[in-house]
């Protein structure tokens, strides 16, 4: 952490970004970091090439996201800048134009994914920590805890909550709860987070849930659902707003591994894996070039939906047996 703190102290200009397909930890840590840097007098901007999911837009009040490459590069008037990349395990998933990445004087990679490839000039990666928002909370405390105001605390608390399955995943530790308590003391609006993330499910998402449940199968404690483009269109839901659907299967009694197969193009599927207990879904995702965490992971697969379903079913059963054997 020492080198990261020194870089923040010495730097003047910062571009803060994260990974493609934004989620709660991505947006929460990025918003919190940008606002924190601004609070300590830095010229910091938040850059992201993807659209923010609807349920996270409450974090964008009085907050600008830069999407245009030229606007980002021109913002500092030719002065050097550091690029702070949050919650992205790989350089290929960083959600800014590569020109913005390549022109950075320094790339600071801050993350908690065990699969992180250490692509930064500085790498502060803590795989044992629940979320990137928990990681950055520690950085904020070390740099200047007086600069953590309500917007910073609320944004960080959002990612802390969402990336832990609302504090249910195995990655949650006593330190996670201490971080949540600290952010609450700093003014995090927990009611706002609960209302926007967990109590504001749209009617369209409810309709999508109905359509997904029609595809739901449970076999040997593996629950699998298929989300097609047709279902999205029928429900009137944008693909970017489907992150919460990943938990439907695993939240069902009798399911240890929940899998959502999401159509994302011709014979192209994004796979979301969730588990409870000992099942390590990160190892399942790794078979297809993906990654993540013990209880939450993802990957991309090519082929026919039924073939993909069978592969995932078989691998999940093997993984469950293996993890129970060595538990």
N, C-alpha and C positions, 0 to 999 in steps of 0.2 A: 504493500500500500504506500510505502514511503515515497517511491518514485512517482506514483500517480499524484500524491499530494504536492510534491515539489513541482510537477508539471503544471498543475492547476494554479499554484501560487505564482509561478514565473510567467505563465502564458497570459496573453491578452485577448486573443481571438479564438473562438471555438465553434466548430460545427458539431452538433450532437445528432446522431442518427441511430438506427437500429436495424432489425431484419425485415425482409419482405413478409407480406401477410401479417399485418400488425395484430398483436393480442394485448392483453392487459398488462403483462410485465414489460413488454416492448414499449407501449405508449406511456405507461406509468413512469417507468424509469427515465425515458427520454424527456418527458415534460418536466419531471422533478429535477433532473440534472440541468436542463436549460434554465429553468427558473432559479435554481440555486446559484448557478454561475452568474446570472444577471444580478442576483441579490448581493454577491460579493464584488460587484463592480466589473465583471468581465463582459466583453462584447460577444455574446453567445446567441446562436440561432439554432433552431430545430429543423432538420431537413429530412424529408421522407418521400419516397417515390410512390408509395401505395396509399390508397384511401383508408381512412380510419373507420372501423366498425361503428355502427350507430350507437351501441351501448357504451362506447368510450368517449363520445364527443363531448360529454359534460366536462371532461378535463381540459377542453380547448377554450374555455372562457378566457378572454383577454390573452390569447396565446396564438401566435402565428406559426404555421408550418410552411417552410420554403420547399417548393417542389421543382422550380425551374432551375436548371443547371447554371445558366448565365446569371440569374439573380443571386444565386449562392456565391458564385465566383467573384461577382462584382461587389458584394456586400462589404467586403473588408478593404476595398480600394487598393487592391494589389498587395496589401500586407499579408504576411504569413499567418497561417492558422493551424490549429491542431484539430484533428477529427476524433471525436469521442464516439466509439461504436459500442452500443449497449445490447446485450442479450442475443448476440449473433455468433453462432458457433463457427461459421465459415465466412471467409471473405466473399464467396460467391453469393451469399444471402444478404449482404449489406445493401440497404435500400437507398443508395444514392448512386448517381452516375459515376462511373469509374474515373472520369476526369476530376471530379471533386475529391475522390479518394486519393488519386495519384498526385494531386497538387498539394496535398496536406504535408506540412512540415513534419508532423508527428501524428501517428495513429495510435490511439490509446484503446485497447481492447478490454472491455470490462464485461464479465459474464459469469455464469454459474453452470454451464453445460459441460458435462464430462467429455463430450465429443469435440470440444473447442480445439481448433487447429493451431492456436497461438500465432495468428497472422499479424498481430500488431507490432509496432516498435516497442511499445510497453504492453505487457499482458498481465492483467489482474483477474485471474479466473479462479473461482472458489466453488468447485463441484459439490462440496458438501453443504452448501448454503441453499436455502429453499428457493430463492428467486434473485434476479438481478436487482430488484427493488430493495431486498434485504442487504445486498452487497453495497449499493450506493448509499443506503442509510448510514452504514458504517463509515463510508468516506465523508459524507456530510458532517457527521459528528466529529470526525478527526480534523476536518478543515476549519469549520466554524459553525457550531450548532446554533448560534444565535441567528444565522441566516436561513434557518429552516422555518419558513412561515406556513400559514394554512394551505396555500396552493401546492407548495412543495410536499408537505406532509400528506395531503389528500392524494396526490398523484402517486407517491411512493406506497402509501397504504393500499391503493387500488391494485397495484401489481403484486404486492405481498399477499393480498387476499386471493386474487384470481389464479396465481401460479401455484398456490398450495391447495387448490380445490376448496377454498374457503377454510383453510387450516385443517384439512383432512389427510393430505398426502404424508407418506413416510418421511419426506424431506423436512417436515416441520420439527423444529427443536425448541428447547427452552429459550434459546436466543431469538428464534423467530417471534415468539410471543413477547419477548422483551423489546424487540424492534417495533412490534405493533403497539405496545404500550407507550413506548417513547414517542412514536409518531402521533398517537392520540393526545399525549401531553402537549405536543407541538401544534395541536389544532386540527388534526386530520378529521374530516367530516365523515365519520363512519356511517352515519344514517344516510347521507347522500350516496355513498358508495354502495351500500346495501340496496337502496331504492333503485339506483340506476343499473346495477349489475344483476341483482337477483330478484327484484320485485317489479320489473318493467318489461316483462316478456311480451312482445307484440302478438297480436292476433295472427299475423302471418306466420310467425315462428311456431305458434300453437298448431296451426294447420300443417306446417312442415313436420312437426312432431308426430301428428296423426299419420301422415304419409310414410314416415320412417318406420313407425311401429308396425305398419302393414308388411314391412320387409324383414322384421326382426326374427331371428332364429337363435335358439340357445341349444348348444350341444356340448356336453362334457365341460360345463362351466364357462364356455366361451360364447359370448353374445355378439352377434354381427348384424349390422344394418347397412343398407345401401341407399345412398342419396344420389339420385340422378338429376340431370339437368331438367328433365321433364317435371320432376317433383318440385324443384326450385321455382320453375315458371308457374306451375299450378298454384303454389302457395304464395307466390309474389315476394319471394325472399332473395336478396342478393347473396352471392357466394361469400362475400366478405363478412356477412353477419351470421355465419353458421358455426362459429367456434364453439359455442355452448352446447351444440348438439352432440359433441364428442363424448359427453358424460352420460348420455341417456342409457347406454347399455350397461355400463359398470355400476350404475346406481340402482340396478335391479337385483333383487334378492336371488341368490343362486348363481350370479355371474361374477367370476373372478377377473376375467379379461374382457373388456368391451372394445369392439372395433367398429369404426365408422368408415365405410368405403365411399369416397366422394368423387363422383365423376367430374373431371376437369378438362375434358376434351375427348376426341375420338380415341378409344382404347387407352385413355390416360386417367389415372385415379390417384387422388391424394388420400393417404391412409392416416387416420387418427386412432391411436391406441391408448387405452386407459386401463389401469388395474388397481386392485386393492390387495392387501396382504403381501405375499412374497413374490408374486409374479413380476419379473423384470421385463417390461415391454420395450425398454431401450434396446435390449439384445435382439428382440424380434425385428425391430425397425432396422437395426444394423445389417441384417441379411439383405436389405434392399437399398443400402447406401444412406439410410436415414439415421436418426439419433434422437436424443432428448434426455429423459430422466427415467428413474426406476418405475414410477407410476404413470408417466405421461410421455409419449413419444410419437413420432410421425415419420412418414417416408412417402415416396412416390413410386407407383408401380404401373407397368404397361401390360396390356393384355385384355382379355375378356373378363367381365365381372365375376362370372362363376368360377373361372380358373383361379382368379386372384383370391376369391373367398376360400376356396379349398386350400390353397397354399397357406393362407393366414390361419385357417382353422388348424391344420396339421402342425404348423410351427408353434402356435400358441399352446396346443396340448403338450407338445414336447417341452416347451419352456416352463410350463406350469409344473410338470412332473420333476424337471431338473431342479427348479428353485425350491420345491418342497423337499426334495431329497437332501439338499444341502442346507436347509434352513436351520 
